């Protein structure tokens, strides 16, 4: 039977900012990598995790909810929260981005941080204005994400989907923001290496799954779920930038 796991090396989150759910998620991923949490193990409760990570129970709760939706943890009523048996496979599915700083354009971390401030809420505008033919186009692009022959084309199709979602707001200002983001990412080749080689199959499938869930929520005109899924997607992305550095 699994026992509670102590995380002695995660006494705090090294940041001068508020410890967000994204940073908590990042710390928990690192503890998995370092063998401090193993598949099937029971996690400390929210209060203990908050103390060890020097953060709030609210941030821990949000991070654990995000991990549950991703299939990394399961909650058992009256027992606690456990890592799933295949939680360690998350690293094979992660689109891990290693970036540097750029003088001419914002860094990827700055872009994602900024998007988190407004994009989840924007989804209510999307579901209220999107048309059926726009959803059909989103689904067409999703298949291109899955079939992209190279890493660079994989990134291009991801941003094509985001551009279509932004266009569905019918708001020129928001559309202009996404066009500027894409220009900035292209200027640094999406911070990629060997961009002519294929993206790993597991990464393409996981990315397709995550983005399809967002499109499905838009199709269902479920603004609350779309907001939650976009927030999860961006927080996970922010958490995994330079994660092993």
C-alpha positions as CSV (number, residue, x, y, z in Angstrom):
1,X,0.0,0.0,0.0
2,X,1.4,3.4,-0.9
3,X,2.3,5.8,1.9
4,X,2.5,9.5,2.2
5,X,5.4,11.0,0.3
6,X,7.7,13.6,1.9
7,X,9.2,16.2,-0.4
8,X,12.2,17.5,1.5
9,X,13.8,19.2,-1.5
10,X,10.7,21.3,-2.3
11,X,10.6,23.5,0.7
12,X,9.8,26.5,-1.5
13,X,9.1,27.7,-5.0
14,X,12.0,30.0,-6.1
15,X,10.2,33.1,-7.2
16,X,9.6,36.6,-6.2
17,X,6.1,36.4,-7.6
18,X,3.0,34.9,-6.1
19,X,3.2,31.1,-6.3
20,X,0.7,30.4,-9.0
21,X,-0.9,27.0,-9.9
22,X,1.5,26.9,-12.8
23,X,4.5,27.1,-10.6
24,X,3.1,24.5,-8.2
25,X,2.5,22.2,-11.2
26,X,6.0,22.8,-12.3
27,X,7.4,21.9,-8.9
28,X,5.4,18.7,-8.8
29,X,6.6,17.7,-12.2
30,X,10.1,18.2,-11.1
31,X,9.5,16.1,-8.0
32,X,8.3,13.3,-10.3
33,X,11.4,13.6,-12.4
34,X,13.6,13.4,-9.3
35,X,11.8,10.3,-8.0
36,X,10.3,12.1,-4.9
37,X,6.9,11.2,-6.2
38,X,6.4,7.9,-8.0
39,X,3.5,6.5,-10.0
40,X,0.7,5.1,-7.8
41,X,2.0,7.0,-4.7
42,X,-0.3,8.9,-2.4
43,X,0.5,12.6,-2.3
44,X,0.6,14.7,0.9
45,X,-2.6,16.5,1.6
46,X,-3.1,20.1,0.4
47,X,-2.1,21.7,3.6
48,X,1.2,19.7,3.7
49,X,2.0,20.4,0.1
50,X,1.3,24.1,0.6
51,X,3.7,24.2,3.5
52,X,6.5,22.3,1.7
53,X,6.1,24.5,-1.4
54,X,5.7,27.7,0.5
55,X,2.5,28.6,-1.2
56,X,-1.3,28.7,-0.6
57,X,-3.7,25.8,-0.4
58,X,-5.7,27.5,-3.2
59,X,-2.7,27.4,-5.6
60,X,-2.1,23.7,-4.7
61,X,-5.8,22.9,-5.1
62,X,-5.9,24.5,-8.5
63,X,-2.7,22.7,-9.6
64,X,-4.0,19.3,-8.5
65,X,-7.3,19.9,-10.3
66,X,-5.4,20.7,-13.4
67,X,-3.3,17.5,-13.0
68,X,-6.5,15.5,-12.4
69,X,-8.0,16.8,-15.7
70,X,-4.8,15.8,-17.4
71,X,-4.9,12.3,-15.9
72,X,-1.8,12.7,-13.7
73,X,-3.6,12.3,-10.4
74,X,-6.8,10.7,-9.2
75,X,-8.8,11.6,-6.1
76,X,-10.3,8.9,-3.9
77,X,-13.0,10.0,-1.5
78,X,-12.0,9.5,2.1
79,X,-8.5,8.3,1.1
80,X,-6.6,11.2,-0.7
81,X,-4.9,12.1,-3.9
82,X,-2.7,9.6,-5.8
83,X,-0.5,9.8,-8.8
84,X,-1.9,7.6,-11.6
85,X,0.0,4.5,-12.5
86,X,1.2,5.9,-15.8
87,X,1.9,9.5,-14.5
88,X,5.6,9.1,-15.4
89,X,4.7,8.9,-19.1
90,X,3.7,12.6,-19.0
91,X,7.3,13.5,-19.9
92,X,7.1,11.6,-23.2
93,X,3.9,13.6,-24.1
94,X,5.1,17.0,-23.1
95,X,5.9,19.6,-25.8
96,X,8.9,20.9,-23.8
97,X,10.2,24.2,-24.9
98,X,13.8,25.4,-24.2
99,X,14.0,29.1,-24.8
100,X,16.4,32.0,-24.4
101,X,15.8,35.7,-24.0
102,X,15.3,37.8,-27.1
103,X,16.1,41.5,-27.4
104,X,14.0,42.2,-30.4
105,X,10.8,40.3,-29.5
106,X,9.1,39.1,-26.3
107,X,10.2,35.7,-25.0
108,X,7.8,32.7,-25.2
109,X,7.4,32.8,-21.4
110,X,6.4,36.5,-21.6
111,X,3.9,35.8,-24.4
112,X,2.3,32.9,-22.5
113,X,2.2,34.9,-19.3
114,X,0.4,37.7,-21.1
115,X,-2.0,35.4,-22.8
116,X,-3.0,33.9,-19.4
117,X,-4.2,37.3,-18.3
118,X,-7.0,37.5,-20.9
119,X,-7.3,34.5,-23.2
120,X,-9.3,32.2,-20.9
121,X,-12.0,34.9,-20.4
122,X,-12.0,35.6,-24.1
123,X,-13.5,32.1,-24.7
124,X,-16.9,33.4,-23.6
125,X,-16.7,35.9,-26.5
126,X,-15.7,33.0,-28.8
127,X,-18.6,30.7,-27.9
128,X,-21.0,33.6,-28.2
129,X,-19.9,34.5,-31.8
130,X,-18.4,31.5,-33.4
131,X,-20.1,30.2,-36.5
132,X,-20.4,26.5,-37.6
133,X,-18.1,27.0,-40.6
134,X,-15.4,28.4,-38.3
135,X,-15.7,25.3,-36.0
136,X,-15.4,23.1,-39.1
137,X,-12.2,25.0,-40.0
138,X,-10.8,24.5,-36.5
139,X,-11.4,20.7,-36.9
140,X,-9.6,20.7,-40.2
141,X,-6.6,22.5,-38.7
142,X,-6.6,20.0,-35.8
143,X,-6.1,17.2,-38.3
144,X,-3.1,19.1,-39.7
145,X,-1.7,19.4,-36.2
146,X,-1.7,15.6,-36.0
147,X,-0.4,15.1,-39.5
148,X,2.3,17.8,-39.5
149,X,5.4,16.4,-41.3
150,X,7.9,18.6,-39.4
151,X,8.3,20.3,-36.1
152,X,8.1,23.8,-37.7
153,X,4.9,22.8,-39.5
154,X,3.5,21.4,-36.3
155,X,4.0,24.8,-34.6
156,X,2.5,26.6,-37.6
157,X,-0.7,24.5,-37.4
158,X,-1.0,25.1,-33.7
159,X,-0.9,28.8,-34.3
160,X,-3.3,28.5,-37.2
161,X,-5.8,27.0,-34.8
162,X,-5.2,29.8,-32.3
163,X,-5.7,32.4,-35.0
164,X,-9.0,30.8,-36.1
165,X,-10.2,30.8,-32.5
166,X,-9.2,34.5,-32.1
167,X,-10.9,35.3,-35.4
168,X,-14.1,33.8,-34.1
169,X,-14.3,36.7,-31.6
170,X,-15.0,39.0,-34.5
171,X,-12.8,41.5,-32.6
172,X,-10.1,43.1,-34.7
173,X,-8.0,44.1,-31.7
174,X,-7.8,40.5,-30.5
175,X,-7.1,39.3,-34.0
176,X,-4.3,41.8,-34.2
177,X,-2.8,40.6,-30.9
178,X,-2.6,37.0,-32.2
179,X,-1.1,38.1,-35.5
180,X,1.6,39.9,-33.6
181,X,2.2,36.9,-31.4
182,X,2.7,34.7,-34.4
183,X,5.1,37.2,-36.0
184,X,7.2,37.2,-32.8
185,X,7.3,33.4,-32.6
186,X,8.2,33.1,-36.3
187,X,11.0,35.6,-35.9
188,X,12.8,33.2,-33.6
189,X,11.7,30.0,-35.4
190,X,9.5,29.1,-32.4
191,X,12.7,28.7,-30.4
192,X,13.1,25.4,-32.2
193,X,16.0,23.1,-33.1
194,X,16.1,20.7,-36.0
195,X,12.8,22.3,-37.1
196,X,12.8,20.2,-40.3
197,X,12.5,17.0,-38.3
198,X,9.1,15.5,-37.2
199,X,7.7,16.4,-33.8
200,X,7.5,13.2,-31.6
201,X,4.4,11.2,-32.2
202,X,3.4,11.2,-28.5
203,X,3.7,15.0,-28.4
204,X,1.6,15.5,-31.5
205,X,-1.1,13.2,-30.2
206,X,-1.2,14.8,-26.7
207,X,-1.3,18.3,-28.2
208,X,-4.1,17.3,-30.6
209,X,-6.0,15.8,-27.6
210,X,-5.6,19.0,-25.6
211,X,-6.6,21.3,-28.4
212,X,-9.5,19.1,-29.6
213,X,-11.0,19.3,-26.1
214,X,-11.0,23.1,-26.4
215,X,-12.6,23.0,-29.8
216,X,-15.2,20.5,-28.5
217,X,-16.1,22.9,-25.7
218,X,-16.4,25.8,-28.2
219,X,-18.6,23.5,-30.4
220,X,-20.8,22.8,-27.4
221,X,-21.0,26.6,-26.7
222,X,-19.7,25.9,-23.2
223,X,-17.8,29.0,-22.3
224,X,-17.0,27.9,-18.8
225,X,-15.4,24.7,-19.9
226,X,-13.6,26.4,-22.7
227,X,-12.2,29.0,-20.3
228,X,-11.0,26.2,-17.9
229,X,-9.4,24.2,-20.7
230,X,-7.6,27.2,-22.2
231,X,-6.4,28.2,-18.7
232,X,-5.1,24.7,-18.1
233,X,-3.4,24.6,-21.5
234,X,-1.6,27.9,-21.0
235,X,-0.6,27.2,-17.4
236,X,0.9,23.8,-18.4
237,X,2.7,25.5,-21.3
238,X,4.1,28.1,-19.0
239,X,5.1,25.5,-16.4
240,X,7.1,23.4,-18.8
241,X,9.2,26.2,-20.4
242,X,12.8,25.5,-19.6
243,X,11.5,23.0,-17.0
244,X,14.8,21.1,-16.6
245,X,17.0,24.2,-16.4
